[in-house]
Amino acid sequence: MASNPLSTQDDVAASLVQDFGIPVFAIHGEDGDTYYKHIVAALEHDPNVTMDDGADLVSAMVFVALDRLDDVHAQVRAWAKKLPKADRDRRINQVIGSMEETTTGVNRLRAMEKDNVLKFP
């Protein structure tokens, strides 16, 4: 799970990890560099299901898989450049579901669909 640094609740994040074994990559109030380190950590975890806030994680996964590395943050780009194309494809193809918390994120995903970046059934 990746989350918005302003809405992350550290006690909830800790409970998800400790009580349910769900990997969480978020800290309330984190700076931009830490935020994108967490995005990379979530991607490195090879998720099957994601929970996102603002569609930053999902859009990073999609753009990495499409080899559109100029469309992702520099930290994500540096990480992705180390991966073979087959590994990038495998990572996105193993995701079976994703949840988006915000209207902003949903709007972003809809815009990506409209631009033919994403296709929803």
C-alpha positions as CSV (number, residue, x, y, z in Angstrom):
1,M,0.0,0.0,0.0
2,A,1.2,3.5,-0.8
3,S,-0.6,6.6,0.5
4,N,-0.7,10.3,0.5
5,P,1.7,11.8,3.1
6,L,-1.0,14.1,4.4
7,S,-3.7,11.5,4.9
8,T,-1.6,8.5,6.1
9,Q,-2.5,7.5,9.7
10,D,0.6,6.0,11.2
11,D,-1.3,4.0,13.8
12,V,-3.5,2.4,11.0
13,A,-0.5,1.7,8.9
14,A,1.3,0.1,11.8
15,S,-1.7,-2.1,12.5
16,L,-2.0,-3.2,8.9
17,V,1.6,-4.4,9.1
18,Q,1.6,-5.9,12.7
19,D,-1.9,-7.3,12.9
20,F,-2.6,-8.3,9.3
21,G,0.9,-8.7,7.6
22,I,0.0,-6.2,4.9
23,P,3.1,-4.3,3.6
24,V,2.7,-0.6,4.0
25,F,5.0,2.0,2.4
26,A,3.8,5.3,3.9
27,I,4.5,7.7,6.7
28,H,2.4,10.7,7.7
29,G,4.1,13.9,6.7
30,E,6.9,12.3,4.6
31,D,8.7,14.6,2.2
32,G,8.7,14.1,-1.6
33,D,11.9,12.0,-1.7
34,T,10.6,9.6,0.9
35,Y,7.2,9.4,-0.8
36,Y,8.8,8.3,-4.0
37,K,11.1,5.9,-2.2
38,H,7.9,4.4,-0.8
39,I,6.4,4.2,-4.3
40,V,9.5,2.3,-5.5
41,A,9.4,0.0,-2.4
42,A,5.8,-0.8,-3.1
43,L,6.7,-1.6,-6.7
44,E,9.6,-3.7,-5.6
45,H,7.3,-5.7,-3.4
46,D,5.6,-7.2,-6.5
47,P,2.1,-6.5,-5.4
48,N,-0.9,-8.5,-6.5
49,V,-3.4,-6.0,-5.0
50,T,-2.7,-2.3,-4.4
51,M,-4.4,0.4,-2.4
52,D,-3.5,3.9,-3.7
53,D,-4.2,7.5,-3.0
54,G,-4.0,9.8,-5.9
55,A,-3.1,7.1,-8.4
56,D,0.6,7.7,-8.0
57,L,1.4,4.0,-7.5
58,V,-0.9,2.7,-10.3
59,S,0.2,5.3,-12.8
60,A,3.8,4.5,-12.0
61,M,3.2,0.8,-12.6
62,V,1.4,1.5,-15.9
63,F,4.0,3.9,-17.2
64,V,6.9,1.6,-16.3
65,A,5.2,-1.3,-18.0
66,L,4.6,0.8,-21.1
67,D,8.2,2.0,-21.0
68,R,7.1,5.6,-20.7
69,L,9.8,6.4,-18.2
70,D,9.7,10.1,-18.9
71,D,6.2,10.1,-17.4
72,V,7.4,8.9,-14.0
73,H,9.3,10.5,-11.1
74,A,13.1,10.4,-11.4
75,Q,13.4,7.9,-8.5
76,V,10.8,5.5,-10.2
77,R,12.6,6.0,-13.5
78,A,16.0,5.1,-12.0
79,W,14.6,2.0,-10.5
80,A,12.7,0.9,-13.6
81,K,15.8,1.4,-15.9
82,K,17.5,-1.4,-13.9
83,L,14.7,-3.9,-14.9
84,P,14.5,-5.9,-18.0
85,K,11.3,-5.2,-20.0
86,A,10.0,-8.7,-19.3
87,D,10.2,-8.0,-15.6
88,R,8.3,-4.7,-16.0
89,D,5.6,-6.6,-17.8
90,R,5.4,-9.4,-15.3
91,R,5.0,-6.9,-12.4
92,I,1.9,-5.2,-13.9
93,N,0.4,-8.4,-15.2
94,Q,0.4,-10.0,-11.8
95,V,-1.8,-7.2,-10.3
96,I,-5.3,-8.6,-10.0
97,G,-6.9,-5.6,-8.4
98,S,-6.3,-2.1,-7.2
99,M,-8.3,0.3,-4.9
100,E,-8.2,4.1,-5.2
101,E,-9.0,6.2,-2.3
102,T,-9.6,9.7,-3.8
103,T,-11.7,11.3,-6.4
104,T,-8.5,12.9,-7.7
105,G,-7.0,9.5,-8.3
106,V,-10.1,8.2,-10.0
107,N,-10.2,11.3,-12.2
108,R,-6.5,10.7,-13.0
109,L,-7.2,7.1,-14.0
110,R,-10.2,8.1,-16.1
111,A,-8.0,10.6,-17.9
112,M,-5.5,7.9,-18.5
113,E,-8.3,5.7,-19.9
114,K,-9.5,8.6,-22.1
115,D,-5.9,9.0,-23.5
116,N,-5.8,5.2,-24.2
117,V,-3.1,4.6,-21.6
118,L,-5.5,2.3,-19.6
119,K,-8.3,0.1,-20.7
120,F,-11.0,-0.9,-18.3
121,P,-13.4,-3.7,-19.1
